[in-house]
């Protein structure tokens, strides 16, 4: 019985050692699970923050696209106005050029008539 008792005591110590080792391993695994949960929580928070930043950036892009469309619209209107003014300016320059030619012609005609008048007056004075 003594031998059997020693055998069972030894077996109990072995089982206690195994139990202690398993409990230690369970504690380590629990710590690892807790650490993984914390990392997962941090990752989810980071993911949420990135999502919010993405939404904000998309909103800003949409605002800038809207502003860009408005600027393009204004630029198109200004281009049309500029084209209209350019057409008017070209017409006025053409009219000014024609008036300048007419002025030159009239000045030449005036000089010619003044010459004729002077010649006639000279002839009349001689007669």
N, CA, C and O atoms as a GROMACS GRO file, in nm:
protein
  508
    1UNK      N    1   0.084  -0.120   0.000
    1UNK     CA    2   0.000   0.000   0.000
    1UNK      C    3   0.087   0.125   0.000
    1UNK      O    4   0.055   0.225  -0.064
    2UNK      N    5   0.197   0.115   0.074
    2UNK     CA    6   0.290   0.228   0.081
    2UNK      C    7   0.342   0.259  -0.059
    2UNK      O    8   0.345   0.374  -0.102
    3UNK      N    9   0.383   0.153  -0.129
    3UNK     CA   10   0.435   0.173  -0.264
    3UNK      C   11   0.328   0.233  -0.352
    3UNK      O   12   0.354   0.323  -0.431
    4UNK      N   13   0.209   0.181  -0.339
    4UNK     CA   14   0.099   0.231  -0.421
    4UNK      C   15   0.068   0.376  -0.386
    4UNK      O   16   0.040   0.458  -0.474
    5UNK      N   17   0.074   0.408  -0.254
    5UNK     CA   18   0.052   0.545  -0.210
    5UNK      C   19   0.158   0.636  -0.269
    5UNK      O   20   0.126   0.744  -0.318
    6UNK      N   21   0.284   0.595  -0.264
    6UNK     CA   22   0.395   0.673  -0.322
    6UNK      C   23   0.374   0.692  -0.472
    6UNK      O   24   0.397   0.799  -0.529
    7UNK      N   25   0.330   0.583  -0.534
    7UNK     CA   26   0.305   0.588  -0.678
    7UNK      C   27   0.196   0.690  -0.708
    7UNK      O   28   0.209   0.771  -0.800
    8UNK      N   29   0.087   0.685  -0.631
    8UNK     CA   30  -0.023   0.780  -0.655
    8UNK      C   31   0.017   0.923  -0.621
    8UNK      O   32  -0.025   1.018  -0.688
    9UNK      N   33   0.097   0.939  -0.516
    9UNK     CA   34   0.146   1.072  -0.480
    9UNK      C   35   0.233   1.127  -0.593
    9UNK      O   36   0.222   1.244  -0.631
   10UNK      N   37   0.320   1.039  -0.645
   10UNK     CA   38   0.407   1.081  -0.755
   10UNK      C   39   0.321   1.118  -0.876
   10UNK      O   40   0.347   1.218  -0.943
   11UNK      N   41   0.221   1.037  -0.903
   11UNK     CA   42   0.132   1.063  -1.015
   11UNK      C   43   0.056   1.194  -0.993
   11UNK      O   44   0.036   1.272  -1.086
   12UNK      N   45   0.013   1.218  -0.867
   12UNK     CA   46  -0.057   1.342  -0.833
   12UNK      C   47   0.036   1.461  -0.854
   12UNK      O   48  -0.007   1.563  -0.908
   13UNK      N   49   0.164   1.449  -0.811
   13UNK     CA   50   0.261   1.558  -0.833
   13UNK      C   51   0.281   1.582  -0.982
   13UNK      O   52   0.287   1.697  -1.028
   14UNK      N   53   0.293   1.473  -1.058
   14UNK     CA   54   0.307   1.488  -1.203
   14UNK      C   55   0.186   1.558  -1.263
   14UNK      O   56   0.198   1.649  -1.346
   15UNK      N   57   0.067   1.512  -1.220
   15UNK     CA   58  -0.056   1.574  -1.270
   15UNK      C   59  -0.065   1.721  -1.227
   15UNK      O   60  -0.110   1.805  -1.303
   16UNK      N   61  -0.022   1.751  -1.105
   16UNK     CA   62  -0.021   1.890  -1.056
   16UNK      C   63   0.075   1.973  -1.140
   16UNK      O   64   0.045   2.087  -1.175
   17UNK      N   65   0.191   1.916  -1.173
   17UNK     CA   66   0.287   1.987  -1.258
   17UNK      C   67   0.229   2.015  -1.396
   17UNK      O   68   0.244   2.124  -1.452
   18UNK      N   69   0.162   1.911  -1.449
   18UNK     CA   70   0.099   1.928  -1.580
   18UNK      C   71  -0.010   2.034  -1.571
   18UNK      O   72  -0.023   2.120  -1.659
   19UNK      N   73  -0.090   2.027  -1.462
   19UNK     CA   74  -0.198   2.125  -1.441
   19UNK      C   75  -0.139   2.266  -1.431
   19UNK      O   76  -0.191   2.358  -1.494
   20UNK      N   77  -0.032   2.283  -1.352
   20UNK     CA   78   0.031   2.415  -1.336
   20UNK      C   79   0.084   2.466  -1.471
   20UNK      O   80   0.070   2.583  -1.504
   21UNK      N   81   0.146   2.375  -1.547
   21UNK     CA   82   0.199   2.413  -1.678
   21UNK      C   83   0.086   2.455  -1.772
   21UNK      O   84   0.097   2.554  -1.845
   22UNK      N   85  -0.025   2.378  -1.768
   22UNK     CA   86  -0.140   2.411  -1.853
   22UNK      C   87  -0.203   2.544  -1.810
   22UNK      O   88  -0.246   2.623  -1.894
   23UNK      N   89  -0.210   2.568  -1.677
   23UNK     CA   90  -0.265   2.694  -1.630
   23UNK      C   91  -0.175   2.811  -1.674
   23UNK      O   92  -0.223   2.916  -1.715
   24UNK      N   93  -0.044   2.790  -1.664
   24UNK     CA   94   0.050   2.895  -1.708
   24UNK      C   95   0.032   2.922  -1.858
   24UNK      O   96   0.031   3.036  -1.904
   25UNK      N   97   0.018   2.814  -1.932
   25UNK     CA   98  -0.002   2.828  -2.077
   25UNK      C   99  -0.134   2.899  -2.105
   25UNK      O  100  -0.141   2.982  -2.196
   26UNK      N  101  -0.238   2.867  -2.030
   26UNK     CA  102  -0.370   2.932  -2.045
   26UNK      C  103  -0.359   3.081  -2.013
   26UNK      O  104  -0.418   3.165  -2.082
   27UNK      N  105  -0.284   3.114  -1.908
   27UNK     CA  106  -0.264   3.255  -1.872
   27UNK      C  107  -0.194   3.328  -1.986
   27UNK      O  108  -0.232   3.440  -2.022
   28UNK      N  109  -0.090   3.266  -2.043
   28UNK     CA  110  -0.018   3.327  -2.155
   28UNK      C  111  -0.109   3.345  -2.276
   28UNK      O  112  -0.106   3.448  -2.343
   29UNK      N  113  -0.191   3.243  -2.303
   29UNK     CA  114  -0.283   3.253  -2.416
   29UNK      C  115  -0.388   3.362  -2.391
   29UNK      O  116  -0.423   3.436  -2.483
   30UNK      N  117  -0.436   3.372  -2.269
   30UNK     CA  118  -0.532   3.479  -2.236
   30UNK      C  119  -0.468   3.616  -2.256
   30UNK      O  120  -0.530   3.709  -2.308
   31UNK      N  121  -0.341   3.627  -2.214
   31UNK     CA  122  -0.270   3.754  -2.231
   31UNK      C  123  -0.254   3.784  -2.381
   31UNK      O  124  -0.270   3.898  -2.423
   32UNK      N  125  -0.223   3.682  -2.459
   32UNK     CA  126  -0.209   3.700  -2.604
   32UNK      C  127  -0.342   3.740  -2.667
   32UNK      O  128  -0.347   3.828  -2.753
   33UNK      N  129  -0.449   3.675  -2.624
   33UNK     CA  130  -0.583   3.709  -2.676
   33UNK      C  131  -0.618   3.853  -2.640
   33UNK      O  132  -0.671   3.926  -2.723
   34UNK      N  133  -0.589   3.892  -2.516
   34UNK     CA  134  -0.617   4.030  -2.474
   34UNK      C  135  -0.536   4.129  -2.558
   34UNK      O  136  -0.588   4.232  -2.602
   35UNK      N  137  -0.408   4.096  -2.580
   35UNK     CA  138  -0.324   4.183  -2.662
   35UNK      C  139  -0.379   4.192  -2.805
   35UNK      O  140  -0.383   4.300  -2.864
   36UNK      N  141  -0.421   4.077  -2.860
   36UNK     CA  142  -0.478   4.078  -2.996
   36UNK      C  143  -0.607   4.159  -3.002
   36UNK      O  144  -0.633   4.228  -3.100
   37UNK      N  145  -0.689   4.149  -2.896
   37UNK     CA  146  -0.812   4.228  -2.891
   37UNK      C  147  -0.780   4.378  -2.889
   37UNK      O  148  -0.847   4.458  -2.955
   38UNK      N  149  -0.677   4.414  -2.812
   38UNK     CA  150  -0.638   4.555  -2.807
   38UNK      C  151  -0.588   4.602  -2.943
   38UNK      O  152  -0.621   4.712  -2.988
   39UNK      N  153  -0.507   4.519  -3.007
   39UNK     CA  154  -0.457   4.554  -3.140
   39UNK      C  155  -0.571   4.565  -3.240
   39UNK      O  156  -0.571   4.654  -3.325
   40UNK      N  157  -0.667   4.475  -3.230
   40UNK     CA  158  -0.784   4.479  -3.318
   40UNK      C  159  -0.864   4.606  -3.294
   40UNK      O  160  -0.910   4.670  -3.389
   41UNK      N  161  -0.882   4.643  -3.168
   41UNK     CA  162  -0.954   4.765  -3.135
   41UNK      C  163  -0.882   4.886  -3.192
   41UNK      O  164  -0.944   4.974  -3.252
   42UNK      N  165  -0.748   4.891  -3.174
   42UNK     CA  166  -0.670   5.002  -3.230
   42UNK      C  167  -0.682   5.005  -3.383
   42UNK      O  168  -0.697   5.111  -3.443
   43UNK      N  169  -0.675   4.887  -3.444
   43UNK     CA  170  -0.684   4.879  -3.590
   43UNK      C  171  -0.821   4.928  -3.638
   43UNK      O  172  -0.831   4.999  -3.738
   44UNK      N  173  -0.927   4.889  -3.564
   44UNK     CA  174  -1.062   4.934  -3.600
   44UNK      C  175  -1.075   5.085  -3.584
   44UNK      O  176  -1.138   5.152  -3.665
   45UNK      N  177  -1.014   5.138  -3.476
   45UNK     CA  178  -1.019   5.283  -3.456
   45UNK      C  179  -0.943   5.355  -3.568
   45UNK      O  180  -0.989   5.456  -3.620
   46UNK      N  181  -0.826   5.301  -3.605
   46UNK     CA  182  -0.749   5.359  -3.714
   46UNK      C  183  -0.828   5.352  -3.846
   46UNK      O  184  -0.830   5.447  -3.925
   47UNK      N  185  -0.893   5.237  -3.866
   47UNK     CA  186  -0.974   5.220  -3.987
   47UNK      C  187  -1.086   5.322  -3.990
   47UNK      O  188  -1.112   5.383  -4.094
   48UNK      N  189  -1.152   5.342  -3.879
   48UNK     CA  190  -1.262   5.440  -3.870
   48UNK      C  191  -1.210   5.582  -3.895
   48UNK      O  192  -1.273   5.661  -3.965
   49UNK      N  193  -1.094   5.612  -3.838
   49UNK     CA  194  -1.034   5.745  -3.859
   49UNK      C  195  -0.999   5.765  -4.007
   49UNK      O  196  -1.023   5.871  -4.063
   50UNK      N  197  -0.942   5.663  -4.068
   50UNK     CA  198  -0.909   5.671  -4.210
   50UNK      C  199  -1.036   5.688  -4.295
   50UNK      O  200  -1.038   5.764  -4.391
   51UNK      N  201  -1.140   5.615  -4.257
   51UNK     CA  202  -1.268   5.628  -4.329
   51UNK      C  203  -1.320   5.770  -4.318
   51UNK      O  204  -1.364   5.828  -4.418
   52UNK      N  205  -1.315   5.828  -4.197
   52UNK     CA  206  -1.361   5.966  -4.179
   52UNK      C  207  -1.277   6.064  -4.259
   52UNK      O  208  -1.330   6.158  -4.318
   53UNK      N  209  -1.145   6.041  -4.262
   53UNK     CA  210  -1.058   6.128  -4.341
   53UNK      C  211  -1.090   6.115  -4.489
   53UNK      O  212  -1.089   6.213  -4.563
   54UNK      N  213  -1.118   5.991  -4.531
   54UNK     CA  214  -1.153   5.967  -4.672
   54UNK      C  215  -1.282   6.039  -4.708
   54UNK      O  216  -1.292   6.100  -4.814
   55UNK      N  217  -1.381   6.031  -4.621
   55UNK     CA  218  -1.509   6.100  -4.645
   55UNK      C  219  -1.485   6.250  -4.654
   55UNK      O  220  -1.540   6.317  -4.741
   56UNK      N  221  -1.403   6.303  -4.562
   56UNK     CA  222  -1.373   6.446  -4.563
   56UNK      C  223  -1.301   6.487  -4.691
   56UNK      O  224  -1.332   6.589  -4.751
   57UNK      N  225  -1.205   6.405  -4.732
   57UNK     CA  226  -1.132   6.435  -4.855
   57UNK      C  227  -1.224   6.428  -4.978
   57UNK      O  228  -1.213   6.510  -5.068
   58UNK      N  229  -1.313   6.331  -4.979
   58UNK     CA  230  -1.408   6.321  -5.091
   58UNK      C  231  -1.499   6.443  -5.095
   58UNK      O  232  -1.531   6.493  -5.203
   59UNK      N  233  -1.541   6.491  -4.980
   59UNK     CA  234  -1.625   6.611  -4.973
   59UNK      C  235  -1.547   6.731  -5.026
   59UNK      O  236  -1.601   6.811  -5.102
   60UNK      N  237  -1.420   6.742  -4.987
   60UNK     CA  238  -1.337   6.853  -5.034
   60UNK      C  239  -1.317   6.844  -5.186
   60UNK      O  240  -1.320   6.946  -5.255
   61UNK      N  241  -1.296   6.722  -5.237
   61UNK     CA  242  -1.279   6.705  -5.381
   61UNK      C  243  -1.407   6.747  -5.454
   61UNK      O  244  -1.400   6.814  -5.557
   62UNK      N  245  -1.522   6.708  -5.400
   62UNK     CA  246  -1.649   6.747  -5.462
   62UNK      C  247  -1.666   6.898  -5.460
   62UNK      O  248  -1.712   6.956  -5.558
   63UNK      N  249  -1.630   6.963  -5.349
   63UNK     CA  250  -1.639   7.109  -5.342
   63UNK      C  251  -1.548   7.173  -5.445
   63UNK      O  252  -1.587   7.267  -5.514
   64UNK      N  253  -1.426   7.122  -5.456
   64UNK     CA  254  -1.330   7.179  -5.552
   64UNK      C  255  -1.375   7.155  -5.695
   64UNK      O  256  -1.356   7.240  -5.782
   65UNK      N  257  -1.435   7.037  -5.720
   65UNK     CA  258  -1.487   7.009  -5.854
   65UNK      C  259  -1.600   7.106  -5.888
   65UNK      O  260  -1.611   7.153  -6.001
   66UNK      N  261  -1.686   7.134  -5.789
   66UNK     CA  262  -1.795   7.229  -5.811
   66UNK      C  263  -1.738   7.367  -5.839
   66UNK      O  264  -1.783   7.436  -5.932
   67UNK      N  265  -1.638   7.410  -5.759
   67UNK     CA  266  -1.575   7.540  -5.783
   67UNK      C  267  -1.508   7.544  -5.920
   67UNK      O  268  -1.517   7.644  -5.991
   68UNK      N  269  -1.443   7.435  -5.957
   68UNK     CA  270  -1.378   7.428  -6.087
   68UNK      C  271  -1.481   7.442  -6.199
   68UNK      O  272  -1.457   7.513  -6.297
   69UNK      N  273  -1.594   7.376  -6.184
   69UNK     CA  274  -1.700   7.388  -6.285
   69UNK      C  275  -1.750   7.532  -6.293
   69UNK      O  276  -1.773   7.585  -6.402
   70UNK      N  277  -1.766   7.597  -6.177
   70UNK     CA  278  -1.809   7.737  -6.174
   70UNK      C  279  -1.706   7.826  -6.242
   70UNK      O  280  -1.742   7.914  -6.320
   71UNK      N  281  -1.579   7.802  -6.213
   71UNK     CA  282  -1.473   7.883  -6.274
   71UNK      C  283  -1.470   7.863  -6.425
   71UNK      O  284  -1.450   7.958  -6.501
   72UNK      N  285  -1.489   7.738  -6.469
   72UNK     CA  286  -1.491   7.711  -6.612
   72UNK      C  287  -1.609   7.781  -6.679
   72UNK      O  288  -1.596   7.835  -6.789
   73UNK      N  289  -1.723   7.780  -6.610
   73UNK     CA  290  -1.842   7.848  -6.662
   73UNK      C  291  -1.815   7.998  -6.675
   73UNK      O  292  -1.844   8.058  -6.778
   74UNK      N  293  -1.758   8.058  -6.570
   74UNK     CA  294  -1.725   8.200  -6.573
   74UNK      C  295  -1.623   8.230  -6.682
   74UNK      O  296  -1.634   8.330  -6.753
   75UNK      N  297  -1.524   8.143  -6.694
   75UNK     CA  298  -1.422   8.162  -6.796
   75UNK      C  299  -1.482   8.156  -6.936
   75UNK      O  300  -1.445   8.234  -7.024
   76UNK      N  301  -1.576   8.064  -6.957
   76UNK     CA  302  -1.645   8.055  -7.086
   76UNK      C  303  -1.721   8.183  -7.117
   76UNK      O  304  -1.717   8.232  -7.229
   77UNK      N  305  -1.791   8.237  -7.015
   77UNK     CA  306  -1.864   8.362  -7.035
   77UNK      C  307  -1.767   8.476  -7.066
   77UNK      O  308  -1.793   8.556  -7.156
   78UNK      N  309  -1.657   8.482  -6.994
   78UNK     CA  310  -1.559   8.587  -7.018
   78UNK      C  311  -1.496   8.572  -7.156
   78UNK      O  312  -1.470   8.672  -7.224
   79UNK      N  313  -1.472   8.448  -7.198
   79UNK     CA  314  -1.419   8.425  -7.333
   79UNK      C  315  -1.518   8.476  -7.439
   79UNK      O  316  -1.477   8.538  -7.537
   80UNK      N  317  -1.648   8.449  -7.418
   80UNK     CA  318  -1.749   8.496  -7.514
   80UNK      C  319  -1.752   8.649  -7.517
   80UNK      O  320  -1.758   8.709  -7.624
   81UNK      N  321  -1.747   8.710  -7.398
   81UNK     CA  322  -1.745   8.857  -7.392
   81UNK      C  323  -1.620   8.912  -7.461
   81UNK      O  324  -1.626   9.009  -7.536
   82UNK      N  325  -1.509   8.848  -7.435
   82UNK     CA  326  -1.383   8.891  -7.496
   82UNK      C  327  -1.392   8.880  -7.648
   82UNK      O  328  -1.347   8.968  -7.720
   83UNK      N  329  -1.449   8.770  -7.695
   83UNK     CA  330  -1.464   8.750  -7.840
   83UNK      C  331  -1.555   8.859  -7.899
   83UNK      O  332  -1.526   8.912  -8.006
   84UNK      N  333  -1.664   8.891  -7.829
   84UNK     CA  334  -1.754   8.997  -7.876
   84UNK      C  335  -1.681   9.130  -7.882
   84UNK      O  336  -1.691   9.204  -7.979
   85UNK      N  337  -1.606   9.160  -7.775
   85UNK     CA  338  -1.532   9.286  -7.772
   85UNK      C  339  -1.423   9.288  -7.880
   85UNK      O  340  -1.396   9.392  -7.939
   86UNK      N  341  -1.362   9.174  -7.903
   86UNK     CA  342  -1.258   9.167  -8.007
   86UNK      C  343  -1.320   9.193  -8.144
   86UNK      O  344  -1.262   9.264  -8.226
   87UNK      N  345  -1.439   9.136  -8.167
   87UNK     CA  346  -1.508   9.159  -8.294
   87UNK      C  347  -1.541   9.307  -8.310
   87UNK      O  348  -1.520   9.365  -8.417
   88UNK      N  349  -1.594   9.369  -8.203
   88UNK     CA  350  -1.625   9.512  -8.208
   88UNK      C  351  -1.499   9.594  -8.231
   88UNK      O  352  -1.499   9.689  -8.310
   89UNK      N  353  -1.391   9.557  -8.162
   89UNK     CA  354  -1.265   9.629  -8.178
   89UNK      C  355  -1.214   9.618  -8.321
   89UNK      O  356  -1.169   9.716  -8.380
   90UNK      N  357  -1.221   9.497  -8.378
   90UNK     CA  358  -1.178   9.479  -8.516
   90UNK      C  359  -1.261   9.566  -8.611
   90UNK      O  360  -1.207   9.627  -8.703
   91UNK      N  361  -1.392   9.570  -8.590
   91UNK     CA  362  -1.480   9.652  -8.673
   91UNK      C  363  -1.445   9.800  -8.659
   91UNK      O  364  -1.439   9.872  -8.759
   92UNK      N  365  -1.422   9.846  -8.537
   92UNK     CA  366  -1.386   9.986  -8.515
   92UNK      C  367  -1.251  10.018  -8.578
   92UNK      O  368  -1.235  10.126  -8.636
   93UNK      N  369  -1.155   9.926  -8.569
   93UNK     CA  370  -1.025   9.948  -8.633
   93UNK      C  371  -1.040   9.956  -8.784
   93UNK      O  372  -0.973  10.036  -8.850
   94UNK      N  373  -1.128   9.873  -8.840
   94UNK     CA  374  -1.153   9.878  -8.985
   94UNK      C  375  -1.214  10.012  -9.022
   94UNK      O  376  -1.174  10.075  -9.120
   95UNK      N  377  -1.314  10.055  -8.943
   95UNK     CA  378  -1.377  10.185  -8.970
   95UNK      C  379  -1.276  10.298  -8.955
   95UNK      O  380  -1.275  10.393  -9.034
   96UNK      N  381  -1.192  10.289  -8.853
   96UNK     CA  382  -1.090  10.392  -8.832
   96UNK      C  383  -0.993  10.395  -8.949
   96UNK      O  384  -0.952  10.502  -8.995
   97UNK      N  385  -0.956  10.276  -8.997
   97UNK     CA  386  -0.866  10.268  -9.112
   97UNK      C  387  -0.931  10.332  -9.234
   97UNK      O  388  -0.867  10.408  -9.307
   98UNK      N  389  -1.060  10.300  -9.258
   98UNK     CA  390  -1.132  10.360  -9.371
   98UNK      C  391  -1.139  10.511  -9.356
   98UNK      O  392  -1.118  10.584  -9.453
   99UNK      N  393  -1.168  10.558  -9.235
   99UNK     CA  394  -1.175  10.702  -9.211
   99UNK      C  395  -1.040  10.766  -9.233
   99UNK      O  396  -1.031  10.878  -9.284
  100UNK      N  397  -0.935  10.697  -9.194
  100UNK     CA  398  -0.800  10.750  -9.215
  100UNK      C  399  -0.769  10.762  -9.364
  100UNK      O  400  -0.714  10.862  -9.409
  101UNK      N  401  -0.806  10.657  -9.440
  101UNK     CA  402  -0.786  10.665  -9.586
  101UNK      C  403  -0.866  10.780  -9.645
  101UNK      O  404  -0.817  10.854  -9.730
  102UNK      N  405  -0.992  10.794  -9.598
  102UNK     CA  406  -1.076  10.904  -9.648
  102UNK      C  407  -1.014  11.038  -9.612
  102UNK      O  408  -1.016  11.132  -9.691
  103UNK      N  409  -0.959  11.046  -9.492
  103UNK     CA  410  -0.896  11.172  -9.450
  103UNK      C  411  -0.776  11.203  -9.539
  103UNK      O  412  -0.757  11.317  -9.580
  104UNK      N  413  -0.696  11.102  -9.569
  104UNK     CA  414  -0.580  11.122  -9.656
  104UNK      C  415  -0.627  11.168  -9.794
  104UNK      O  416  -0.570  11.260  -9.852
  105UNK      N  417  -0.731  11.101  -9.845
  105UNK     CA  418  -0.785  11.140  -9.977
  105UNK      C  419  -0.835  11.284  -9.974
  105UNK      O  420  -0.808  11.362 -10.066
  106UNK      N  421  -0.909  11.318  -9.869
  106UNK     CA  422  -0.962  11.454  -9.859
  106UNK      C  423  -0.850  11.556  -9.844
  106UNK      O  424  -0.857  11.665  -9.901
  107UNK      N  425  -0.747  11.522  -9.766
  107UNK     CA  426  -0.635  11.614  -9.751
  107UNK      C  427  -0.563  11.633  -9.885
  107UNK      O  428  -0.523  11.744  -9.920
  108UNK      N  429  -0.547  11.524  -9.961
  108UNK     CA  430  -0.483  11.534 -10.091
  108UNK      C  431  -0.567  11.621 -10.184
  108UNK      O  432  -0.516  11.707 -10.255
  109UNK      N  433  -0.700  11.594 -10.180
  109UNK     CA  434  -0.792  11.673 -10.264
  109UNK      C  435  -0.788  11.820 -10.224
  109UNK      O  436  -0.790  11.908 -10.311
  110UNK      N  437  -0.783  11.848 -10.093
  110UNK     CA  438  -0.776  11.987 -10.046
  110UNK      C  439  -0.647  12.053 -10.093
  110UNK      O  440  -0.648  12.166 -10.140
  111UNK      N  441  -0.536  11.980 -10.079
  111UNK     CA  442  -0.408  12.036 -10.126
  111UNK      C  443  -0.413  12.064 -10.276
  111UNK      O  444  -0.365  12.167 -10.323
  112UNK      N  445  -0.473  11.972 -10.350
  112UNK     CA  446  -0.483  11.988 -10.495
  112UNK      C  447  -0.567  12.112 -10.529
  112UNK      O  448  -0.531  12.191 -10.615
  113UNK      N  449  -0.680  12.126 -10.458
  113UNK     CA  450  -0.768  12.242 -10.483
  113UNK      C  451  -0.700  12.371 -10.440
  113UNK      O  452  -0.715  12.473 -10.506
  114UNK      N  453  -0.626  12.367 -10.330
  114UNK     CA  454  -0.554  12.487 -10.286
  114UNK      C  455  -0.448  12.525 -10.389
  114UNK      O  456  -0.425  12.643 -10.416
  115UNK      N  457  -0.385  12.424 -10.446
  115UNK     CA  458  -0.286  12.451 -10.550
  115UNK      C  459  -0.353  12.514 -10.672
  115UNK      O  460  -0.304  12.611 -10.729
  116UNK      N  461  -0.470  12.454 -10.711
  116UNK     CA  462  -0.544  12.510 -10.825
  116UNK      C  463  -0.589  12.653 -10.796
  116UNK      O  464  -0.581  12.741 -10.881
  117UNK      N  465  -0.638  12.674 -10.672
  117UNK     CA  466  -0.685  12.807 -10.632
  117UNK      C  467  -0.569  12.906 -10.635
  117UNK      O  468  -0.584  13.018 -10.684
  118UNK      N  469  -0.454  12.865 -10.584
  118UNK     CA  470  -0.338  12.953 -10.584
  118UNK      C  471  -0.295  12.982 -10.727
  118UNK      O  472  -0.259  13.095 -10.760
  119UNK      N  473  -0.299  12.880 -10.811
  119UNK     CA  474  -0.261  12.898 -10.950
  119UNK      C  475  -0.358  12.995 -11.020
  119UNK      O  476  -0.317  13.083 -11.095
  120UNK      N  477  -0.490  12.974 -10.992
  120UNK     CA  478  -0.592  13.063 -11.052
  120UNK      C  479  -0.575  13.205 -11.002
  120UNK      O  480  -0.587  13.300 -11.081
  121UNK      N  481  -0.547  13.223 -10.874
  121UNK     CA  482  -0.531  13.356 -10.816
  121UNK      C  483  -0.406  13.422 -10.874
  121UNK      O  484  -0.403  13.543 -10.896
  122UNK      N  485  -0.304  13.342 -10.896
  122UNK     CA  486  -0.180  13.394 -10.952
  122UNK      C  487  -0.206  13.440 -11.095
  122UNK      O  488  -0.159  13.546 -11.136
  123UNK      N  489  -0.281  13.362 -11.170
  123UNK     CA  490  -0.312  13.395 -11.307
  123UNK      C  491  -0.400  13.520 -11.310
  123UNK      O  492  -0.378  13.610 -11.392
  124UNK      N  493  -0.498  13.526 -11.221
  124UNK     CA  494  -0.588  13.642 -11.215
  124UNK      C  495  -0.509  13.766 -11.179
  124UNK      O  496  -0.533  13.874 -11.233
  125UNK      N  497  -0.416  13.750 -11.087
  125UNK     CA  498  -0.334  13.864 -11.047
  125UNK      C  499  -0.248  13.909 -11.164
  125UNK      O  500  -0.226  14.029 -11.180
  126UNK      N  501  -0.199  13.820 -11.246
  126UNK     CA  502  -0.115  13.854 -11.360
  126UNK      C  503  -0.197  13.924 -11.467
  126UNK      O  504  -0.147  14.012 -11.538
  127UNK      N  505  -0.324  13.883 -11.479
  127UNK     CA  506  -0.408  13.940 -11.582
  127UNK      C  507  -0.452  14.076 -11.536
  127UNK      O  508  -0.524  14.145 -11.608
   0.00000   0.00000   0.00000
